[in-house]
Structures are given as structure tokens and as C-alpha cells.
Amino acid sequence: MSIPAGASKGKEREECGGDEEDIAGPYIMRPLAIGLQLGPDEALSKGNAAGKARRPSLSQRLGFGAGKDKDKDLTKSPKESASKDTPTAGDTPDAGDNDRDSVRSRSPMALSAKVECVEVSGSDMYVGTSHGHIVHYTVAMVELDAKHAAPEYFRVSSVDLKLGGKRVEQILAFPMLNRLVVLCASTAQVLSLPDLRPVSGTMMKGVSCLSYDERLQRSAAAAVILCVARVRSIQLYRMAGAELRLELEVPITSSVASLCQYGQYLCVADTEAYKILDLAKLRTASSAEGAQLELFPTQQPRTDPESGRVIRPPRPRTLVVGPNEFMFLTASASDDDATTLGVIVTALGEAQRGTLQFASYPRSVVYDAPFLIAAFAGSVDVYDTRQPEQTLAQRFFADTPDAQRPRRVCTAAGFLAGTRVAQIGDESEPAMSRALSAMVRVSVLAVAQDSVYVLADEPQLLSVDRMLRAGRIEEAMAAVDKALASGDVAQGSAEVRYCVLMAGVQYFARLLLDDALQLFRRGGMDPRALLHVYPDYAEYLGPLLEPLARLLMPANLCAAIGNLGSVAQLVSSSAADMAGDGSDQQALVEALSANAMEVLERYLEHTRAFEEFDVARSVVDTALARLYADTDQIGKFTVLIGSSDSLVDSDRVLEFCRNTQRHYYESLVHQARGQSRKVLDIWRNLLSGKWEDKRFGSMPEYLAYVGTLTEQQDILLAEYGWLVDIDIAASLRVLASLTDESVAALDADRAMAAFQGQSIEGGDQAQRALIERLIGASHPRASHYLTYLLNVYVRQVRDCLGGEKEQKKLEEGFRCAQAEDLRLTFRAWIAKTADKADAVESQSGIRLRAQLIAMLGARPIAYDAAAVMDCVEREAPTVLCLEKAMLMAALGRTLEAAEFLVTACQDYAEAELLLLRPLASGSLAQLAHVGGARRSRELQPKAESVRRLLGLYMAHEDDEMAARLVADVLQRYSECLCDDASDVLASIPEHWPYAIAEPLVSRQLARLAHREKSTSIERGLRQSLATAEQLHTIDEHRGFGPIVLDYSQACAKCHKLLGSSAFVLVPESREIRHVSCG
């Protein structure tokens, strides 16, 4: 790793050839090419004949000196330089040498070509020599870690400019245009890249200097404006593609020594003054007077009063130092050693950012925002133009021998330098290996006579990495955020992620877990690396978790994670430091451990949402499954293993659950895998007490799960059979999920026997549910258990309506309805009331009683009436009066039933149906109408039935009600009493109104007076009776309204579809049945 920027350490001093001042600064100096061998063919130019005097340089012709050290051989001492033209004895040529050897002997400087200027673009380096050649090299990337060696370089080609062997003054490369602009011997020429062939029509003679519009970077410019200063004008050329077109020509009166351009402004230094030209005005103005701003006069030659020699001042220099900002140099005297000022001005000539002061006039100067780099005779200095004093920021080559000291600094089109911060992947596997490098773009070069050096910024990654290693985490992250805000680096770059994760690891080591989690998320920490810090989980995952060293991440980061050790060690150490000698260390350990597990959980959950972590998805999901089990997060565990995109290694989770006796979690894994049988086997063991797990939701959870297995009837049957013996009430829940076919196959006797062997709460309700389910599924033994069902109903009705208050309320309701309609039966009233009943206990009792009455009145009878009668007599003798009468009728005790209806039930309409209309569909007489001899004898003729009913009515304790009832019977059935009219009339109490007996008396008188017409009268009476019977039937059915059926309507008795078959409506229960089902 390179040393920090500006810190001149010992090794760097050795590299530069000596000690340097220890001044902090922004640059790292590294060699680009050392000891360039320019080759023997560049030693002499063919255009420079032996013994021919060299033409004065352009600076000399313009009146400026090149500086007293400009043409000295830097390998010689000042004394040797003073006598460099006097051959020594060793320089005397041998007699046999030819002319060229003689020239070499007489002029040693002509024999060694030196580097004059350099241009670098990417991996291509172009060297301009002192003998008019351009040499092309390919250079490897500068490694900032290589403090002692330059990168490899290879010579590609060389071209002679054929301009008299003069030195190459300037080279400008434009990579996007594949062009190289060269200034040599007052001639500007454009060469094509990479073959260095001259482009036809581009050679310009009489050029004193050239520049380009620095608004654009040379490395990316697709078109460029070239500024060429010639003898009488300044010309602006547009170079785009293969075209070089003159766009503007500005006449001048003085020769130009230096110029630079930024946009529409041109800063010029000529033999008279420093000036700024407004090109926009020059394009439109007829003269240059209003478009020219004169700033400061340039230095003029002076005559030394002692020697009489003319001393020429240093060549003026201008350069761009920012948008529409320029700098020019001015010295206090015409001597290189004179104090020099660097003045920064705007395009309007206003002073800007203060003034730089140099001890001597720079040989060369360039600007690399915000620093100014100047080459002097003894060093290369860096100045920070942002500081108010603009003081020296860094110095290079202060103690370097002259032969190795740069003579010039220049800017390049740009290239990359970098260093490898960390290895990513295994170096032994090249396909899976790469380096995390810190890269910077270099554009400043320092040129010595045979070497080239680069001045590179310290890579931000290197700087941040150094801060992190020093524990300056906040400072390092602030630097990263600043680089991101400035756009120097991208948010998701490998370098930023490396820095962020290294900071996160350091926070984790300090157990600053929230900060660490935030940085892990930001940098995208590989969750597999984090799991290595939790040894229990690493052991649990086994071969599923790759070794830390094999993860594709920077080796430095892997090492930092490995150095963390385990979470337990970090927690123990931190707790000891925090607790001191206190006794609460154990509590701290528990709290810190819980926090560490929470961080792991939150980060693993975070990674599941990003595709970049899909390679570790199985590891993450499997680790999360255990983590949820460890922290008893049943909901998250269930969602994870049941998710369609889950990659949990369920076999590994099952093994962990078995080993740790987490039986409930084991069952959840089986449940997610659809292994219902294994789930239920585990839950059976938990319910039976063989295993223990407090997480299990006991019977409710068991039943809820069983209820979802409706498609697996074999499993449901097995579970029902198991539950019947241990919890009959729970077995009914399973019974509800069975299909009719499965219910029909049950062992009903075993289930009923379980009710006798188990004492369960709500046993009647459970037994009722079982039998109703058996009946609904047409179980072969359903009718056998109907008697049990009726007994259950009897007990339940007693429980709901057995209280005095409930009985009174029910009786009052019926009596009120009966007062309005004397022909209303209790069966019809309670059925109508049950339809309107609310879901309260008393109202539910009404519904139960209505169902009981409906089942007792269903035909044919499938229950044991005697057994049900015994249950009624035993359980509810005073509550279920109507039911008792119905059972009497079913047992053939018709008269007893009629008497009970009148006296106990006071259900007169029901008694009338029983005695007077035994063949009606709603009559209780139908319950006993099964063809038995004994029962058929008890069915009395109609006249006898009327007399018996009248006798029951007359014996009623309520005289007013008795009179009303008798009057109603005589009104409708007097024709049946013709033979017994006198007896009936005699039995009527004398105090009753005559109107009661009037129908019978009138009929009897008519019979006596018109005996001869008795036949016709009788016929008429019979017809009247038939009509009355019809009207009565219509009146009974008037409240039912029309019957609307659809094709899905089924018979209430046989449950088959009615279709187009004839049907009947049972008035009391409103059931619709086949005619054949009655």
C-alpha cells in the first residue's frame, strides 16, 4: 500500500534519489519510465550536417532567454558546464574516425538525445526528444504500491519529424480524434494515431506557440479548437474527425510567446504585455480595439551596465486555472533567480484568489485543480490555490541529483494509476479471483532528461482504508459520503462497498450493533460471512455454509471478519468491560446476546428481498428457520417454511428440532411439506402426554388442522376413531368434516358406547350432534338411534323451558293466539313462533321443542314410543304436555290422548282433529293408523266421537269456555247427533243461552215436521256439510299462500328430488313431501 498523500517517507526519498522535505501534500510521486533508451538512430538528425552552426531558438529570436540553466547538461557540474564547448583530452578523436564520429567527439551533447516533452493517453506514451523525434511506447498501469520500480514499457515505433533535429517543444494528444499535435522548430504538425503518420495539409510554419480550448478534456473531446500563434496572426482551427478548418484569424502586431484559451477568452503574452482577447467580440467587431484587454506589461531585455551584455528576461507564461480564470507570471528582474509572482485574474482582468510568490522563475508550470505544480532548478513544488496565502503544499526532488531531477512538468491526456487494496476470491483459482483496486486518473507528469514521473492523487479508497485501520470510522465514512456527493465514486461500486463493510465490521467488533447493521445493509454484506461469527449456526448449517476464505469478497474483509472471533466472545468481553466489578454482568451478557441475535435476524430478513443474495438464499432461509425456533417466533417460522419461494433445508431443520426436542416446530415443518400423517402422529403424542411442548396449541389447534384435511378422508376416519376413546366431544368436530360416505361407514355402536363410558360436559348436545349426523348421512343404524335422539331433545327442552317463568310465558303466548282463533293448534303456533325466534336461550328452547314435536309427528314412526314416553314421564311430565299426548296417540291410546289434550293441554283444535277428523293428514290419529287390530277398534265412529268431544267440553272447568266450545261443535256437527239429540239437549246446562242449542233444535224440529222430505233434506244437509268441510279445509290452508318450488327441492322425508312428482304440504311443519311419503 502506498504511503499517505504528501507524507514523504524514506522509501519514497530513495526512489526519488535523495531526501525530501517532510511536507504534507496531496500527491504521490511514482516513476512512469526510468532510463529511457532513445536508441542510436535518434542520436543525430540527418538534417543537422557536421560542423554546421545551429540556428537561434525561437525564444531567442523573440527576445526572450531560455534561462541560464535551460541548455545546460544536468549531468555536469557548473564548472563543467561553463567549459562544455572545450574538448578534453579524452574527447580527442582517433585518426581513423569518420566524419560522424568526429562530430560526436567534437559535440558530446549532440550524441545523447534527451526527453523534452511527454504525452500519455491510456497505455500509450509519446516522447518528444531533443533531436526532433517522436518515440511511441506502450506502458503498463502505474502501480502506486511499487515505490521502487517503474511499470513495464515497450517501444512500439519512432518517427523523425525531419525538422532539422530541433527539440520537440510540445505534444498534445486527442485520443477520441486519433490525432497528435506536435510543435517542433516553429512548426506545428498533426500526426495520426497510432501510426504517427503526418496528416496532409496540417503543417503550419512560423508557429511560436499553440494551445487548445481547455473547456473540454482532451481524453474525451470529439472536437477541439486549436489556437496557433504565428508571426502576424493568431489562428483558431476547428479539428473534428479528419477535418482541420480555420475558423478565426486575429491579426497581431507583436510576437506571441505564450497563450491559453478557455471558451470565448484567450489569454496572450507577447513581447509587449499580457492581454485577454474576447473571441466573441472579435468574430463580430471590425477591429480588435474593443475586444482586447491589456493587463500588465511583459518584461523587456536590459543591458548589464558592467559587462554591456544584453540580458533577456525569462519567457512569459500563461495558463488556465479555472473557468474563465487565467494566471500569468511576472518577475521582479530579468533574472531566473528573481522573485516571481503568479497573478490570477478573471476574464475581465479582476484579481482572483490572491497571488502566488515564487523564489525564482519556474522552468515550467501547470495547473491541476486546485493545485499549481511548478518545476524549478532544484525541485518540483506544489501550491494550493485554495489557501488565502497560497503557500507551498508539497515538494519533490529537493535533494535529487541533477541527472534525475525533472526539468519540466506537463499535463497529459490522462491515464490510470492504481493499487490493489485486497484480493477477492482465491488466487489459486483465477476464474474466481480478482483484485479490489484503488484507481485514480493521472494527468500531471514530471519530465527528466531520460525519465518520466507521475504525480498522482492518493486514491480515496486507500485513504479511507488507512483511516479504518486506524480506527477512525466516523472520519472514514464522512470521506466516503463526501466522495459520493461529489460524484467521484458510484454508490454501488466495489470500492464503496468495501469501505462501508470494513466500517461495519469494526462497529460490530465494538458491539455497536445498530450502526453495524446499517452499514451491512448499505454495503451488502454477504450473509454467509456474518453467519461465521455465530459458531452455533455455522455448525448447524454444516457443509451448506461455505468456508469464509472461499467467499467472493475482499481478503482484507474476510480477515477482519475472521478476527472478530465469535459473538459469545465479543459479548463476554464487552459485558466484562461494561459491568466492571458489578454483579450484573450476567444480565448484560443476556441482553447483549439477545441484541446480537436480533441483528442477525434483521439482516438475514433484509437479504431475502434482494436478488444479489440469491446464491446464499438456502443458507439464509435455513439459518432463519433455526433462529425463529430459538426465539420462539412461531408465526414467522410458519410463514418462512410455508412460503412458495422458501429454500429452507427442511431435513436439516427437522434434525435440529428432534435433537433439541422442539416437537411442535418439527410438526410445523412436516405440515409445510404436506406430511399430514407425521404431523398428527406428533400431535397425538403431545395430546396424550407422552411428549411435552408448551408451544403446542393443544386440542383447539389439533382440531383446526384436522378440519383442513377434508380431502384426506382416510386420515380423518383414523383420527375420529382415536378421538372417540379419549374425547368424544372433540371427535364430533372431526365428524363434521367427514363426508356422508365416511359417516355411513362409521362404527356407530362404538361411538354411542363412548357416551356411556365418558363423563363430558354438554353430553346431550354431543349425543344429539352425533345422531343427527348419522341420520343426515343415512347411516344404517340411524333409525335405531332416533329414540336416543328424542330422549336428548326431551332433556334439552326441559333444560331450556322447564322453569316456571318460561312455561308461563309460553302458555300465555298460545292462549292469546288461541283466543283469536279457536281452531289454532299448539303445533302450528309453536312452529310459527320458532321461525321468528331469536338466538337467545329461551328462544332456542322454542326451536328445540318445535323440532321435537316435528320428529314425534313424522310418519312412519321410527322410534320406540313407549321408551320416549317413559323419558317424558321421567324428565318433563308437566312441561311436554302436547308431546305426551302425541305419544299416547302413537301408542293407540286415542281417547286418553283426546282427554289429555282437552284437560291438560287445552289444545281443543288438536283434540277435535284427533276425534272428529282422524283421517286428516295433520291428525294425531294418523300416528297410530298403522293397521293394528287393537288400534283400529279404538277408532270410534264419527257420531260417537262428537258425543265424546261434547262430553269433554261440557266437563271443562271454565263454564264460559265450555259453552263456546260446545256451541262451535253443535254448529258444525249437529247432523251427527240427530239420533241422540234428546240426550245431548238434556246434558246442556239450563243456564246456557238458547243460541248454543239452537242449531241442534232447529235440525231436530225440521226432521220431525218434514219427515216425508227427510231424504231430500238429509241430502241437502250432507251437501252443506261437505261444503262446510271444504270451507274449513280452505280456511286452514289460507295462511300458507302459494307454494314455489325449484328443481333443487327435495322431499323432507326421503331427501330425494321432487322433480315432476306429486307432492303434499304438511301444514303443521310446512314440510314438502312426496304423496307416497305422506
Secondary structure in CASP SS format (residue, H / E / C, confidence):
PFRMAT SS
TARGET T0000
AUTHOR 0000-0000-0000
METHOD secondary structure of the structure
MODEL  1
M C 1.00
S C 1.00
I C 1.00
P C 1.00
A C 1.00
G C 1.00
A C 1.00
S C 1.00
K C 1.00
G H 1.00
K H 1.00
E H 1.00
R H 1.00
E H 1.00
E H 1.00
C H 1.00
G C 1.00
G C 1.00
D C 1.00
E C 1.00
E C 1.00
D C 1.00
I C 1.00
A C 1.00
G C 1.00
P C 1.00
Y E 1.00
I E 1.00
M E 1.00
R E 1.00
P E 1.00
L E 1.00
A E 1.00
I C 1.00
G C 1.00
L C 1.00
Q C 1.00
L C 1.00
G C 1.00
P H 1.00
D H 1.00
E H 1.00
A C 1.00
L C 1.00
S C 1.00
K C 1.00
G C 1.00
N C 1.00
A C 1.00
A C 1.00
G C 1.00
K C 1.00
A C 1.00
R C 1.00
R C 1.00
P C 1.00
S C 1.00
L H 1.00
S H 1.00
Q H 1.00
R H 1.00
L H 1.00
G C 1.00
F C 1.00
G E 1.00
A C 1.00
G C 1.00
K C 1.00
D C 1.00
K C 1.00
D C 1.00
K C 1.00
D C 1.00
L C 1.00
T C 1.00
K C 1.00
S C 1.00
P H 1.00
K H 1.00
E H 1.00
S H 1.00
A H 1.00
S C 1.00
K C 1.00
D C 1.00
T C 1.00
P C 1.00
T C 1.00
A H 1.00
G H 1.00
D H 1.00
T C 1.00
P C 1.00
D C 1.00
A C 1.00
G C 1.00
D C 1.00
N C 1.00
D H 1.00
R H 1.00
D H 1.00
S H 1.00
V H 1.00
R H 1.00
S H 1.00
R H 1.00
S C 1.00
P H 1.00
M H 1.00
A H 1.00
L H 1.00
S C 1.00
A C 1.00
K C 1.00
V E 1.00
E E 1.00
C E 1.00
V E 1.00
E E 1.00
V E 1.00
S E 1.00
G C 1.00
S C 1.00
D E 1.00
M E 1.00
Y E 1.00
V E 1.00
G E 1.00
T E 1.00
S C 1.00
H C 1.00
G C 1.00
H E 1.00
I E 1.00
V E 1.00
H E 1.00
Y E 1.00
T E 1.00
V E 1.00
A C 1.00
M C 1.00
V E 1.00
E E 1.00
L C 1.00
D C 1.00
A C 1.00
K C 1.00
H C 1.00
A C 1.00
A C 1.00
P C 1.00
E C 1.00
Y E 1.00
F E 1.00
R E 1.00
V E 1.00
S E 1.00
S E 1.00
V E 1.00
D E 1.00
L C 1.00
K C 1.00
L C 1.00
G C 1.00
G C 1.00
K C 1.00
R C 1.00
V E 1.00
E E 1.00
Q E 1.00
I E 1.00
L E 1.00
A E 1.00
F E 1.00
P H 1.00
M H 1.00
L H 1.00
N C 1.00
R E 1.00
L E 1.00
V E 1.00
V E 1.00
L E 1.00
C E 1.00
A C 1.00
S C 1.00
T E 1.00
A E 1.00
Q E 1.00
V E 1.00
L E 1.00
S E 1.00
L C 1.00
P C 1.00
D C 1.00
L C 1.00
R E 1.00
P E 1.00
V C 1.00
S C 1.00
G C 1.00
T C 1.00
M C 1.00
M E 1.00
K E 1.00
G C 1.00
V C 1.00
S C 1.00
C E 1.00
L E 1.00
S E 1.00
Y E 1.00
D E 1.00
E C 1.00
R C 1.00
L C 1.00
Q C 1.00
R C 1.00
S C 1.00
A C 1.00
A C 1.00
A C 1.00
A E 1.00
V E 1.00
I E 1.00
L E 1.00
C E 1.00
V E 1.00
A E 1.00
R C 1.00
V C 1.00
R C 1.00
S E 1.00
I E 1.00
Q E 1.00
L E 1.00
Y E 1.00
R E 1.00
M E 1.00
A E 1.00
G C 1.00
A C 1.00
E E 1.00
L E 1.00
R E 1.00
L E 1.00
E E 1.00
L E 1.00
E E 1.00
V E 1.00
P E 1.00
I C 1.00
T C 1.00
S C 1.00
S C 1.00
V E 1.00
A E 1.00
S E 1.00
L E 1.00
C E 1.00
Q E 1.00
Y E 1.00
G C 1.00
Q C 1.00
Y E 1.00
L E 1.00
C E 1.00
V E 1.00
A E 1.00
D E 1.00
T C 1.00
E C 1.00
A E 1.00
Y E 1.00
K E 1.00
I E 1.00
L E 1.00
D E 1.00
L H 1.00
A H 1.00
K H 1.00
L H 1.00
R H 1.00
T H 1.00
A C 1.00
S C 1.00
S C 1.00
A C 1.00
E C 1.00
G C 1.00
A C 1.00
Q E 1.00
L E 1.00
E E 1.00
L E 1.00
F E 1.00
P E 1.00
T C 1.00
Q C 1.00
Q C 1.00
P C 1.00
R E 1.00
T E 1.00
D C 1.00
P C 1.00
E C 1.00
S C 1.00
G C 1.00
R C 1.00
V E 1.00
I E 1.00
R C 1.00
P C 1.00
P E 1.00
R C 1.00
P C 1.00
R C 1.00
T E 1.00
L E 1.00
V E 1.00
V E 1.00
G E 1.00
P C 1.00
N C 1.00
E E 1.00
F E 1.00
M E 1.00
F E 1.00
L E 1.00
T E 1.00
A E 1.00
S C 1.00
A C 1.00
S C 1.00
D C 1.00
D C 1.00
D C 1.00
A C 1.00
T C 1.00
T E 1.00
L E 1.00
G E 1.00
V E 1.00
I E 1.00
V E 1.00
T E 1.00
A C 1.00
L C 1.00
G C 1.00
E C 1.00
A E 1.00
Q E 1.00
R E 1.00
G E 1.00
T E 1.00
L E 1.00
Q E 1.00
F E 1.00
A C 1.00
S C 1.00
Y C 1.00
P C 1.00
R C 1.00
S E 1.00
V E 1.00
V E 1.00
Y E 1.00
D E 1.00
A C 1.00
P C 1.00
F E 1.00
L E 1.00
I E 1.00
A E 1.00
A E 1.00
F C 1.00
A C 1.00
G C 1.00
S C 1.00
V E 1.00
D E 1.00
V E 1.00
Y E 1.00
D E 1.00
T C 1.00
R C 1.00
Q C 1.00
P C 1.00
E C 1.00
Q C 1.00
T C 1.00
L E 1.00
A E 1.00
Q E 1.00
R E 1.00
F E 1.00
F C 1.00
A C 1.00
D C 1.00
T C 1.00
P C 1.00
D H 1.00
A H 1.00
Q H 1.00
R C 1.00
P C 1.00
R C 1.00
R E 1.00
V E 1.00
C E 1.00
T E 1.00
A E 1.00
A E 1.00
G E 1.00
F E 1.00
L E 1.00
A E 1.00
G E 1.00
T E 1.00
R E 1.00
V E 1.00
A E 1.00
Q E 1.00
I E 1.00
G C 1.00
D C 1.00
E C 1.00
S C 1.00
E C 1.00
P H 1.00
A H 1.00
M H 1.00
S C 1.00
R E 1.00
A E 1.00
L E 1.00
S E 1.00
A E 1.00
M E 1.00
V E 1.00
R E 1.00
V E 1.00
S E 1.00
V E 1.00
L E 1.00
A E 1.00
V E 1.00
A C 1.00
Q C 1.00
D C 1.00
S C 1.00
V E 1.00
Y E 1.00
V E 1.00
L E 1.00
A E 1.00
D E 1.00
E C 1.00
P C 1.00
Q H 1.00
L H 1.00
L H 1.00
S H 1.00
V H 1.00
D H 1.00
R H 1.00
M H 1.00
L H 1.00
R H 1.00
A C 1.00
G C 1.00
R C 1.00
I H 1.00
E H 1.00
E H 1.00
A H 1.00
M H 1.00
A H 1.00
A H 1.00
V H 1.00
D H 1.00
K H 1.00
A H 1.00
L H 1.00
A H 1.00
S H 1.00
G C 1.00
D C 1.00
V C 1.00
A C 1.00
Q C 1.00
G C 1.00
S C 1.00
A H 1.00
E H 1.00
V H 1.00
R H 1.00
Y H 1.00
C H 1.00
V H 1.00
L H 1.00
M H 1.00
A H 1.00
G H 1.00
V H 1.00
Q H 1.00
Y H 1.00
F H 1.00
A H 1.00
R C 1.00
L C 1.00
L C 1.00
L H 1.00
D H 1.00
D H 1.00
A H 1.00
L H 1.00
Q H 1.00
L H 1.00
F H 1.00
R H 1.00
R H 1.00
G H 1.00
G C 1.00
M C 1.00
D C 1.00
P H 1.00
R H 1.00
A H 1.00
L H 1.00
L H 1.00
H C 1.00
V C 1.00
Y C 1.00
P H 1.00
D H 1.00
Y H 1.00
A H 1.00
E H 1.00
Y H 1.00
L H 1.00
G H 1.00
P H 1.00
L H 1.00
L C 1.00
E C 1.00
P C 1.00
L H 1.00
A H 1.00
R H 1.00
L C 1.00
L C 1.00
M C 1.00
P E 1.00
A H 1.00
N H 1.00
L H 1.00
C H 1.00
A H 1.00
A H 1.00
I H 1.00
G H 1.00
N H 1.00
L C 1.00
G C 1.00
S C 1.00
V H 1.00
A H 1.00
Q H 1.00
L H 1.00
V H 1.00
S H 1.00
S H 1.00
S H 1.00
A H 1.00
A H 1.00
D H 1.00
M H 1.00
A H 1.00
G C 1.00
D C 1.00
G C 1.00
S C 1.00
D C 1.00
Q H 1.00
Q H 1.00
A H 1.00
L H 1.00
V H 1.00
E H 1.00
A H 1.00
L H 1.00
S H 1.00
A H 1.00
N H 1.00
A H 1.00
M H 1.00
E H 1.00
V H 1.00
L H 1.00
E H 1.00
R H 1.00
Y H 1.00
L H 1.00
E H 1.00
H H 1.00
T H 1.00
R C 1.00
A C 1.00
F C 1.00
E H 1.00
E H 1.00
F H 1.00
D H 1.00
V H 1.00
A H 1.00
R H 1.00
S H 1.00
V H 1.00
V H 1.00
D H 1.00
T H 1.00
A H 1.00
L H 1.00
A H 1.00
R H 1.00
L H 1.00
Y H 1.00
A H 1.00
D H 1.00
T C 1.00
D C 1.00
Q C 1.00
I H 1.00
G H 1.00
K H 1.00
F H 1.00
T H 1.00
V H 1.00
L H 1.00
I H 1.00
G H 1.00
S C 1.00
S C 1.00
D C 1.00
S C 1.00
L C 1.00
V C 1.00
D C 1.00
S H 1.00
D H 1.00
R H 1.00
V H 1.00
L H 1.00
E H 1.00
F H 1.00
C H 1.00
R H 1.00
N H 1.00
T C 1.00
Q C 1.00
R C 1.00
H H 1.00
Y H 1.00
Y H 1.00
E H 1.00
S H 1.00
L H 1.00
V H 1.00
H H 1.00
Q H 1.00
A H 1.00
R C 1.00
G C 1.00
Q C 1.00
S H 1.00
R H 1.00
K H 1.00
V H 1.00
L H 1.00
D H 1.00
I H 1.00
W H 1.00
R H 1.00
N H 1.00
L H 1.00
L H 1.00
S C 1.00
G C 1.00
K C 1.00
W C 1.00
E C 1.00
D C 1.00
K C 1.00
R C 1.00
F C 1.00
G C 1.00
S H 1.00
M H 1.00
P H 1.00
E H 1.00
Y H 1.00
L H 1.00
A H 1.00
Y H 1.00
V H 1.00
G C 1.00
T C 1.00
L C 1.00
T C 1.00
E C 1.00
Q C 1.00
Q H 1.00
D H 1.00
I H 1.00
L H 1.00
L H 1.00
A H 1.00
E H 1.00
Y H 1.00
G H 1.00
W H 1.00
L H 1.00
V H 1.00
D H 1.00
I H 1.00
D C 1.00
I H 1.00
A H 1.00
A H 1.00
S H 1.00
L H 1.00
R H 1.00
V H 1.00
L H 1.00
A H 1.00
S H 1.00
L C 1.00
T C 1.00
D H 1.00
E H 1.00
S H 1.00
V H 1.00
A H 1.00
A C 1.00
L C 1.00
D C 1.00
A H 1.00
D H 1.00
R H 1.00
A H 1.00
M H 1.00
A H 1.00
A H 1.00
F H 1.00
Q H 1.00
G H 1.00
Q C 1.00
S C 1.00
I C 1.00
E C 1.00
G C 1.00
G H 1.00
D H 1.00
Q H 1.00
A H 1.00
Q H 1.00
R H 1.00
A H 1.00
L H 1.00
I H 1.00
E H 1.00
R H 1.00
L H 1.00
I H 1.00
G H 1.00
A C 1.00
S C 1.00
H C 1.00
P C 1.00
R C 1.00
A C 1.00
S H 1.00
H H 1.00
Y H 1.00
L H 1.00
T H 1.00
Y H 1.00
L H 1.00
L H 1.00
N H 1.00
V H 1.00
Y H 1.00
V H 1.00
R H 1.00
Q H 1.00
V H 1.00
R H 1.00
D H 1.00
C H 1.00
L H 1.00
G C 1.00
G C 1.00
E H 1.00
K H 1.00
E H 1.00
Q H 1.00
K H 1.00
K H 1.00
L H 1.00
E H 1.00
E H 1.00
G H 1.00
F H 1.00
R H 1.00
C H 1.00
A H 1.00
Q H 1.00
A H 1.00
E H 1.00
D C 1.00
L C 1.00
R C 1.00
L C 1.00
T C 1.00
F H 1.00
R H 1.00
A H 1.00
W H 1.00
I H 1.00
A H 1.00
K H 1.00
T H 1.00
A H 1.00
D H 1.00
K C 1.00
A C 1.00
D C 1.00
A C 1.00
V C 1.00
E H 1.00
S H 1.00
Q H 1.00
S H 1.00
G H 1.00
I H 1.00
R H 1.00
L H 1.00
R H 1.00
A H 1.00
Q H 1.00
L H 1.00
I H 1.00
A H 1.00
M H 1.00
L H 1.00
G C 1.00
A C 1.00
R C 1.00
P C 1.00
I C 1.00
A C 1.00
Y C 1.00
D C 1.00
A H 1.00
A H 1.00
A H 1.00
V H 1.00
M H 1.00
D H 1.00
C H 1.00
V H 1.00
E H 1.00
R H 1.00
E H 1.00
A C 1.00
P C 1.00
T C 1.00
V C 1.00
L C 1.00
C H 1.00
L H 1.00
E H 1.00
K H 1.00
A H 1.00
M H 1.00
L H 1.00
M H 1.00
A H 1.00
A H 1.00
L C 1.00
G C 1.00
R C 1.00
T H 1.00
L H 1.00
E H 1.00
A H 1.00
A H 1.00
E H 1.00
F H 1.00
L H 1.00
V H 1.00
T H 1.00
A H 1.00
C H 1.00
Q C 1.00
D C 1.00
Y H 1.00
A H 1.00
E H 1.00
A H 1.00
E H 1.00
L H 1.00
L H 1.00
L H 1.00
L H 1.00
R C 1.00
P C 1.00
L C 1.00
A C 1.00
S C 1.00
G C 1.00
S C 1.00
L H 1.00
A H 1.00
Q H 1.00
L H 1.00
A H 1.00
H C 1.00
V C 1.00
G C 1.00
G C 1.00
A H 1.00
R H 1.00
R H 1.00
S H 1.00
R H 1.00
E H 1.00
L C 1.00
Q C 1.00
P C 1.00
K H 1.00
A H 1.00
E H 1.00
S H 1.00
V H 1.00
R H 1.00
R H 1.00
L H 1.00
L H 1.00
G H 1.00
L H 1.00
Y H 1.00
M H 1.00
A C 1.00
H C 1.00
E C 1.00
D C 1.00
D H 1.00
E H 1.00
M H 1.00
A H 1.00
A H 1.00
R H 1.00
L H 1.00
V H 1.00
A H 1.00
D H 1.00
V H 1.00
L H 1.00
Q H 1.00
R H 1.00
Y H 1.00
S H 1.00
E H 1.00
C H 1.00
L H 1.00
C C 1.00
D C 1.00
D C 1.00
A H 1.00
S H 1.00
D H 1.00
V H 1.00
L H 1.00
A H 1.00
S H 1.00
I C 1.00
P C 1.00
E C 1.00
H C 1.00
W C 1.00
P C 1.00
Y H 1.00
A H 1.00
I H 1.00
A H 1.00
E H 1.00
P H 1.00
L H 1.00
V H 1.00
S H 1.00
R H 1.00
Q H 1.00
L H 1.00
A H 1.00
R H 1.00
L H 1.00
A H 1.00
H C 1.00
R H 1.00
E H 1.00
K H 1.00
S H 1.00
T H 1.00
S H 1.00
I H 1.00
E H 1.00
R H 1.00
G H 1.00
L H 1.00
R H 1.00
Q H 1.00
S H 1.00
L H 1.00
A H 1.00
T H 1.00
A H 1.00
E H 1.00
Q H 1.00
L H 1.00
H H 1.00
T H 1.00
I H 1.00
D H 1.00
E H 1.00
H H 1.00
R H 1.00
G H 1.00
F H 1.00
G C 1.00
P C 1.00
I C 1.00
V C 1.00
L C 1.00
D C 1.00
Y C 1.00
S C 1.00
Q C 1.00
A E 1.00
C C 1.00
A C 1.00
K C 1.00
C C 1.00
H C 1.00
K C 1.00
L E 1.00
L C 1.00
G C 1.00
S C 1.00
S C 1.00
A C 1.00
F E 1.00
V E 1.00
L E 1.00
V E 1.00
P C 1.00
E C 1.00
S C 1.00
R C 1.00
E E 1.00
I E 1.00
R E 1.00
H E 1.00
V C 1.00
S C 1.00
C C 1.00
G C 1.00
END
